[in-house]
């Protein structure tokens, strides 16, 4: 038995030596060079890594913080993304296992009868019916001399990292969506307050006009105009209430629960505007999860080229078996019952009718597809940051102008009513002033909401928010991938 074990050890050592010294076919990954500008357009100055923190807390609303915490714990899309990471982790472990010997165990027992007429004579002491017992320990190992399995493992590891970046992208999208939905909800709440205040004001005007009409002080035309404006403002209330209900339902789903009412915190006017984050374009490539995910997909596709090219070369495998065979169970593990074998096999393609060439071409085309996707993702990232910076700056400029417009319309409305009461103008001027003020107030509220949403979009575009559950700069992939990384990269 010792010579057998020694032989198996020598064969295993030889196989390991061949694997470690074997070549790795295919191109090694080199990050493509990307042209980046020195700064973003419409940059508003640098802030100290605000994007790497829980930036939504800068709004100063504890209710928003709680809603985001609930979404991170219960959102179904995030749970799906986490399950997908576990799926790719299992795929990585399964692929990597092919680098090592595969050992199994087997046992079988049976009883059979042979015909005495089928052979001249039976061995002494063996009847026509006898028992048979077998215990085996098969071992198989494919030597990865040309790096096919190592390239597949490299691709599986990159796919695992890509799935982790996908999970982080889901977190970033979820946080941004909750913040945006909450801001929209508070915007609608404020619009409803404006509409209700306008309704109440116009209802009072209608009552006064009805009294004045009965007293003969005004015409029926002026009364009808007043009633028309009242009904127009009243019609806005259910429309806004419907939007509020729909926004609450959408936000509830983001929180991972059934549609229903949502708790409120600060009003839109009292929310604090977060600082504008800033980063160099090159830093964006290291921060945004979608860019990192696209690069990991490129690494995986690049590795699969080598796996496909390795199919042109021979596959070398070792097999071994150690066990016992006996007609008596009591003697199954005795010395004479021992049995063993080991062998090596080499298979090489000779004619495949273009099968391997087709797989290589397919892998190369997939690598090019992943490369172009990576480049497009980077361009989209730069565009989203630039668009968000423009949105923040121009929303603030528009908000300042609309604030001045609202102030002017308030003064205009007061003067128009005073002129009407003094008999210097018709009631049409009052209606025009009040109608313009109502629309301007709604527009101002919407622009305020757009400013906050642009800030949320900017943080998302810059890949901010790693304070959620993953420290900035940490490598994705999980403990399993990192524990096996050294062996898998050999």
C-alpha positions, 0 to 999 in steps of 0.5 A: 500500500505504501508504494501506491500512496507514494506513487499517488503523491508523486503524481499529484506533485507532478500535476501541481508543478505542471499547473503552476508552471503552465502557461496562461493563454489569452490576453492579460487585462489592461485597463483601457485609457480614457480621455478625461478633462481636468474639471467638470463643466459648471463646477462650483468648487471643491467639497471634502468627500461629501459624496462618500458619506450619508449625504441625505442626512444633510437635508436635516430631516429625521423622517427622511433618514428613517425612510431610507433606513427602512428602504435599505432593510426591506426593499425587494430590488435590493434583496434581489441584488443581494441574492444575485451576489450569492449566486455569483459567489457560488458560481465562482467557488464552483468554477475554482474547484476545478483547479483541485483534485476531485475525490469521491467515495463509493460502496456497493454490495450485491449477490449474484449467481453464475451458471456453472455451464458458462465456464469450465470450472469455478474456483475452489470454495466458490459456489454458483451463488456468492456475495460481492462487496466493494469500497472505492475512493476514486480521484480525478484531476484535470491538469490546467497546464494551458490555463483554461480553468484559471481563465474561467476562474478569473472570469468568474471572480470578475463576474462576482465583483461585477454583481457586487458593484451591481448591488451597490448601484442598486443601493445608490439608486434606491437611496436616490429614489427614496429621497427624490420621491420624498421631496416630490411628496413634500412639494405636492404637500406645499402645492396643496397648501397653496391651493387650499389657501387660494380656495379659502381666499376666493371663497371669501371673495365670492361671499362678499361679492354675493352680498354686494351683488344683492345690494346692487353694488356690483354687476352679475358679470363681476360675481360670475368672474369671482365664482369662476376663479373660485371653482377653478382653484377648487378643481386644482385640489383633488388633482393635487390630492390624487398626485399625493396619493400616487406618490405615497404609493410609489414611495411605499413600494420603495420602502418594501411595504404595501401602498399606504400613507407616508410619515412627513417631516420637514416642509419643503421650505425648511429642508436644508440644501446639501452642499454641492459635491465635487470630484475630478473626472478621473475620480469618478471612474473609481467611485461609480458602481456602474462604471466599476461593474462595466469594467469587471464585465470587461475583465471577465470577457477578456479572460474568457478569450484565453479559456476559449484559446486553450481549447486548441491545446491538449487536456491532461487528466489524472485518475486514480482509484483506491479501494477494496473488493471481497466476497465477504463483508468481514474481509472487505478491509483486509490486506488481500482485498486492497485494489488500486489503479491510477492512469493519465489521459491526454486528449487533443482536438484534431478536427472540430469543423470550426467549433473551437475557432467559433468559440474564440471568435465569439469570446473576442466579439464579447470582449469588444462588446464589453469594451464598448459598453465600458466606454459608453458607461463612462461617457454617460457618467460624465454626461450625468454629472455635467447635466446634474451640475447644470441643473443645480446651478440653473435651478438656483438662478431660476428660483431666485428670479421666481422669488422676485416674481412672487414678491412683485405679484403679491404687491401687484395683487394688493395694488390691483384690489385697492385700485378696484375698490377705489373704482379706478379699474375693473375686476379683471385686473384683480383676477389677472393679478391673483391668477398670476400669483397662484401660478407663480407660487406653484412654479416657485415651489416646483423649482425649489423641489427641482433644486433639491432633486438636482442635488440628489441626482448630482450625488447619485451621478458622482457615485456617492453614498458609500456610507450606507453599508460599504466603506469607500474604497473597499473591494467588492466580492465578499469574503469567499472571493477574497479568501480564494483570490490568491490561489485563483490568480495563480 
